[in-house]
Amino acid sequence: MKVTVCVKRVPSTAARIRIGADGRSIDEAGVEFVLNPYDEYAVEEALRICEKAATTPPSESTVLSFGPDAVTKELRNCLAMGVHAALHVPAPAGDAASRDPLATAQMIAAAIRGAAGGPPDLILFGRQAVDDDGALVGLMVATLLGLPAVPDVTKLTLGTGAVTVEREVEGAVETYEVPLPCVVTAHKGLNDPRLPNMKGIMAAKKKTITTVAATAAAPASTIESLELPPERKGGRIVGEGAAAVPELLRLLRQEANAL
Amino acid sequence: MSCILAVCEQSEGKLKKVAGEVASEALRLGQASGLPVVALTIGPGAAAAAAALAPFGVESAGAIEGASVASYSGEAYAAALAAVARAKGAALLLIGATSFARDLLGRLGALLSSSPASDCVALSFANGAFRARRPVYAGKAILTVAFKATPALASLRPNVFAATKVAGKTTRVEAIAAAAAPAQCARRTGRVDAGGGKLELTEAEVIVSGGRGLKTPENFAKLIEPLAAALGGAVGASRAVVDAGWRPHGEQVGQTGKTVAPKLYVACGISGAIQHLAGMRTARTIVAINKDREAPIFKVADYGIVGDVDEVLPALTEQAKALRAGH
């Protein structure tokens, strides 16, 4: 069983976003970058699958990222969690292709197609990167590779030649049967990601991160601007305790027209 | 002849709420661009759902049905929609940004060699090109993109675009045979409703959310759920209480949860961490109830009450109930 997890380096969800001088990207100064939170569930699931699936040759997990050189920190962290191998497809910081969904998907699909040791049985992504919030690249890679896929998965059971997954949709949980090889994107609830232990951190130092040359891909969209949303105008404290409730309801009904 | 396609989500002949929003925005962009609009429905019940688009002023619709889309599969639905987009030479395809689109938009991008814009809050047409505005970083910033490929693909955030009723129109429905499905498909084999026709957060007009300030998970049932019921709204939660296991993650509002834009958002015992604010800051009216006068939530709230949730929420529930009952 070969599992590949595609990951992205993103600003921490606690980061305050400021706009960069170009008006099209963020000002990265002082911003803490982390492994995309949804990717953590994907990495953890890959590790669990490989730990469970005792096969010959042994199961193997690979983590892959298309991004700036700084992503080696997050890749190293995945290796410390227990992932076997890491691939890095470099993109210069602020690179147009890395901010375009189609170009990014083409780049990742090409790296997966060309990977040494043959195609993976299962490709995992986080359901979306919490920077662009596109929720596109996982399904685009699947489609470019001609593979079936299910997004937003909260439960995955490995069967023979197929996986059974649960997907959360509005007001319901759906079950899907997906033949392998396939792509699954991980949602919160899939598992509880482990923290790297000291042994893992030491082992990760000895592992190499393989660089895979980026292929040419033309962006299919142009970023024109990035702006901060309009500030909400400051509100007011209506009062203290239950005594303020009648006035709050009056304002909601008469001023805000919200009831 | 090029056109704008409005993919209108339906289930067994019944249109989803967002379908009217998608149809109306497509018609608006049709007027701006001079392109005709064709609404599309797909799957069992597509023809009945297409006919139900007349009140929104849709004059032309295509109902995609056939063996490949008789049961749901993302691969099959995307292949069928992509075939129609190609056959009609679509310049733009719109779809509501629900879980339906989450399963289709990326596939359509790959099949049609286009970069979709997800979860858009505004679209425009100028100088021969479509542009989209969409929140990124969970709403901490707004990105404007111009589409370079044809068709442009965009999903529309629910509750943002107006669904406009237009009187006196009839819809001509064309039956379209769905294209064949790819050889390898994910097949939906089951569906279990989450229970009791629970209102979906992203579609709710009112959301009552609770955080750590509730002190115990039981207080959600005691204080938050009754207020949500009294206001006809849905229940939300902060990341802290979801991570603590008090509430299911489907209720989480914020950067690793749902981004919501209700008419009224009531934050109870939520301090207002930056990742939470990102998920609810586009609510039309925000009310905060928190015992800490310095909590950041008060900086984004239109109206605040400083006080204990145990004391304020029962009073608010009772009086809101009475108000809505017309007393």
Interface residues (C-beta under 8 A of the other chain):
Chain A: P11 T13 A14 A15 R16 I17 I19 I26 P37 Y38 D100 P101 L102 A103 A105 V130 D131 D132 D133 G134 A135 L136 V137 G138 L139 M140 V141 A142 T143 L144 G146 L147 P148 A149 V150 P151 D152 T164 R167 E168 V169 E170 G171 A172 V173 E174 T175 Y176 E177 V178 P179 C182 H187 K188 G189 P219 A220 S221 T222 I223 E224 S225 L226 E227 L228 P229 R232 G234 G235 R236 I237 V238 G239 E240 G241 A242 A244 V245 P246 L248 L249 L251 L252 R253 A256 A258 L259
Chain B: G74 E75 A78 T98 S99 F100 R102 D103 L105 G106 R107 G109 A110 L111 S113 S114 S115 P116 A117 S118 D119 R131 R134 P135 V136 Y137 A138 G139 K140 A141 I142 L143 T144 V145 A146 F147 K148 A149 P182 Q184 C185 A186 R187 R188 T189 G190 R191 V192 D193 A194 G197 K198 E200 T202 E203 L231 V242 P248 H249 G250 Q252 G254 Q255 T256 G257 T259 K263 L264 A273 I274 Q275 A278 R281 T282 R284 T285 I286 V287 A288 R293 F298 K299 V300 A301 D302 Y303 G304 I305 V306 G307 D308 E311 V312 P314 A315 L316 Q319 A320 L323 R324
